[in-house]
Amino acid sequence: MLSSATRASASVKTAGRPGSQLYTVDLEGPDGTDHLPPVVLVHGFGMGLGFWARQLDEIRKHRRVLAFDLPGMGCSDRPKFTGSTTKEAEDYFLGAIRDWQQGMGIQRMILVGHAFGAYLAATYALRYPKSVTQLLLSSPSGLEKYNKYHDHGDVHLIMSVLWRLHVTPQSLVRALGGWMGRLLVRSFAAARFVGESSLSLGQLTDYLYHLWVLRSDAEKPYRLLVGIGGYGRKPLCDRMHKLKAPATFIFGEHDWRSHAPADNLLPRLPILAKVVLIRDATHHAYLDNSSHFNALVTGTLTRGQDGRASAKKEPSLYAPSPSRRSNLGSQVSE
């Protein structure tokens, strides 16, 4: 997934507590930026750091940039999860990220997260406010609470039952294995990443298959934090009023996840925050329109050396879009 140039210049390492170390790609920024907070990319559930391939080379032109595989995913360690509460589930992920940050010797950082990675970035900033100078949250999971009075449809009901029975797309791939498992992954990749020109369907299938086929306990704490449709068990909308770092909420123009909850949240936030819609993009805006996504990230770096957000808008990045939500949403990867 990473380009040959990125692989050649990147420092690949692991950091964190033994047994829960995170596989990391670390790229140096330009001269004179070593003292500035680095950009740290946090991928979504069921994904891996390779999905940030289009961001790494661009961001490194402005700042040191790092990406890691979350615990229980990718090439990172896969520690057992024995908890049963939302706090224990958050500890599983946030504890590993905290150990990683300290192991890497990073004092402050700018967190860029997608979906479940955005949820973790926000909760990390809430727990360790002095460690995060800015948040860029792309289509964050867990932002809103589940509304039992809303008609979520029959498909949502079926998926919810399977979810409670611990049946996930990843577990199905592991059970099927071989060509049947690859066929399932290929079907997902073809539907989700249609139109990708620089990433072939074969590359995506191979990468996702190897991400999913390995057994992982990360699915257990994930289910305690996020329900079908991306609703939060302990939703961010009830906690973000304590946020200290400036925040930018990013959604694709055609994102299945509605940006309305983020719009409604802005007046209640004590810090500078904004909502951005990326044109010609779906849930994976960082892939669908990487040039605008990257411009948004790097723009925050060039406007302020500490990565603080600016109230200025970039019209080319914004697009009017009605709120959209499918009955099912994204259940395979978050």
N, C-alpha and C positions, 0 to 999 in steps of 0.2 A: 504493500500500500504506500509506503514512503518512497520518495524518489531516490535515485542512486546518489544524487548530490547531497540530499539530506542525510542519508545513511553514512556517507563518507565523512561528513563534517560533524555529525552529532556524537555526543558522548552518551553511551548507553550504560546504565548502571542500575543497581537496586539500592534502596535506602529504606530505613525503618527498623522496627523491632524484629528480631529473628522469628520466623514463622508467619510474619505478616508484612514482609517487605514488598515494596511496590516497584515494579519494572518501570524504568524511566528513560525518556529521551530528553537530553539537555543540550540546547544550542545557545552558544554565546551570542550576545548582542554586539553592536558596533562599539568601537573604542569610546571611552568616556561615559559609558552607561552602567558600569559595574556597580555603582553605588545606588542605583535606582531599583525599585521593586520589580522583580521579574514577573512575566505573565505566565500563569499556570493554567493549563487546559484540562478540564475534567469531563470525560466522555459520559455518555448515557448508559443505562442498564442494557446489558447484552451486547455492548459495543467494545471498542478497544481504542487505544491511542492512535492507531493507524488511520482512524477516520478524521483526524486533524491534519492529514497530510497537506491539504491546501492552505492551512494556516501557518504551519511552522516556518517555512522559508520566508514568508512575507513578514511575519511579526518579528523575526530575528533581525530584520533590517533596521528595526527601531529599538529593540529591547531583548534581553535574554528571555528565552521562552522554554518552558518545560511542559511535558505531557507525561502522564503516568497511566498505567492500567490500574483500575480500582481493585481493591482486595477481592479475591475470589473470581477475578476476571482476567482475560488476556494471559500475559506471561507473569503476572504477579503471583505471590503466594496465595494459597487457598485455605485460610484458617477455618476451623470448625466454628459454627455458631450454635450456642447452647441456650440462648436467651429466649424470652417469650414476650417482651414488652417493647414498646416503641423506643424507649430510652436505650435499652440494650441493643436494639437494632441500629440506632443512630451511633451508639458507641462503637459498634463493629466497624463502621466505615470511617467515622470522624476520628476515632482513636488511631487508626492506621495512617490517616492523612496527617495527623498531628505528629506522630512518630517520624513520618517521612519528612515533614517540614523541618523538624529539629535535626534529623540526620543529614539533611542537605545543607544545614546552616543558613536557612532562609529566615530572616526576621520579619519581613513584610512582603506581601505579594498581591498581585491583581488576579482575581479568580474569574475565569471564563468557563462557564459550564453549559452543557446542553441537556435538557430534559431532566432525568434523574441526577445527572451531574450538576445541573443548575440547582436542584433541590439541596444537594450536599454542599455546594458552594455557599448557598444562603445560610444553611444551618451552621456551617463552619464559621461564617462571619458573625453569626449571632453568639456562638459559644466562645470564639476567640477574636473579639473585635479589634484588638491591637495588632493582629496578624494580617488583616486584610484592608488594603487601602481603597479598593474599588471592586464592584461586582458587575459582570456582564452576564445576564441570565437569559439564555436562549430557550424559549418555549419550556419554561420550568414545570416540572411535575410537582404535585403536592401543593399547588398554590391555593386551590379552593377546596372546600369541604364537600362531601357527597350530599346531594339533595335527594332524599328518598321520595319526594313528591314529584320529581321530574320523571317523565316517561323516557326511560333509557333504552327501551326496545327489547325484543326477545333475544337478539344476539348477545346483548350485554348481560342478560340474565344467565344464558348458557355459559358465557365466558366466566362469569362470577362463580358459578358452581364449580367449574373446572379449576378455577384459581384456588378455591377453598380446598379442593382435593389435591392440591400441589401439582396439578398438571399444567406445565408451561410449554411453550414452543421449544425451549431449550431441552427440557426433559424428553419431549417427543423425538427430537433429533438424536439424543443419546440412546433412546430405546430402539429407534429404527436403525441408526448407524448406516455405514456403507452408502450404496447408491440411493437408497430411499431417503436417508437423512440428508444427503446432498441435494436431492430433488426438492425436498421441503424447503431447504435454505435457498435454493435457486429461485423457487417460486416467490419467496418473500423478497429476495433481492431484486427480482425483475419488477415486482409491483411497487416496491418502495423507492428504488433508485432509478426509475425509468428516465432515460434521457441523459444519463451520465456519459460524457464523451471520453474523458481522460481515465476513467475507471471502468474497465471492462466487466461484464457480467461474470466472467470466469474468475477474475481477481476478487470481486466482492464475494462470490460464492465460496471460494477457497478460504478467504479470511474469516468470514462469518462461521463457516462450518467448523473450523478449528477453534474458534472462540466458544462455540456452543457445545461441542462434543465432549469437552472435558467436564468432569463432575465438579460442581461448585456449591458451597453452602450459602453463597451470596443471595441466592433466590429466596431463602427463608427470611432474612432480615428485610429484604426488599418488599416482600409481601406484607410485612408488619408496618411499613412506612407508606406504601402507595397501593391503592386499590385499582381495579379495572377502570380504565378511562383516565388514569393519572390523578385521581383524587387523593388528597392527603389524609392519612389517618390522624395526624396531628398537623393540620394545614398551616402553611406559611402565612396565610392571610390573618391568622390569629396571633402571629408572632413578629411580623415584619416591622411593627411600630417600634420595636427595640433596636432596629438596625442602625449602626453607626456609619457604615461605609456608603458612599454614593452608589446608586444602582441604576443600571440600564436593562430594561426588559425588552427582549428581541423576539419577534415572531415573523414567520414567513407570511407573505401576502395571502397565500392559500393554505395556511397552516390549519390542520384539523383541530388544533387546540385554540380555543377562543382567547383573544387578548383582553376581553372585557373584564375579567377578574383583576388583571394588572391595572387597567385603566381606573377601575373603582378603588384600587388600593392606593394609588398615588396621593390623593389628598390626605391620607392618614399617615403618610411616612414623614418622619422628622428630618429626613435628609434629602439632598437633591436627587431626584429620580425622574426617569422618563421612559416612555414606551416607544419603540421603534418597529416599524413594519418594513421588512425587506422585500422589495419588488421581485416578482417572478420566482418566488421561493415557496416551498411547502414547509413541513415540520423540520426538515434538515436544511435550514437556510445556509448553514456554513458550507454545504456541498452544492446546493441548488444555485446560489448566487454568491460564490465565495469572494468575488471581487468587492462587492458592496459590504459583505460581512467583515472582510478584512479591513476595509477602509474605516468601518465603524470602530473596530478595535484599535487600530493604529492611530486613528484620529484622536482618541482619548489620551494617547501617549504623547503626541506632538503638542497638544494644547496645554498639558500640564506635566511637569517632570515627575510628580508623585502619582500620576495616574488619576487624579481627581476628575470627576465628570464636569462637563460644561453644559450650560443651559442652551447653548447654541444648537440649532437643528441643521441637518444637512438635507435639503429638500430632495436631492437625488436618491436618498435612502428611504424616503418616506413614501407611502402610497395609501390612499384611502381604501379601506377594505372593511366590509361588514363582518361581524363576528360569525365564525363558522364552527360547527361542531358536528362530527359524525356520531352515530349511535355507539360505535365501537371504539373509534380512536386507535391509538397505538398500544397494542398489548405485547407485541413481540420484543420490541426493544424500546427503551426509554432513556 
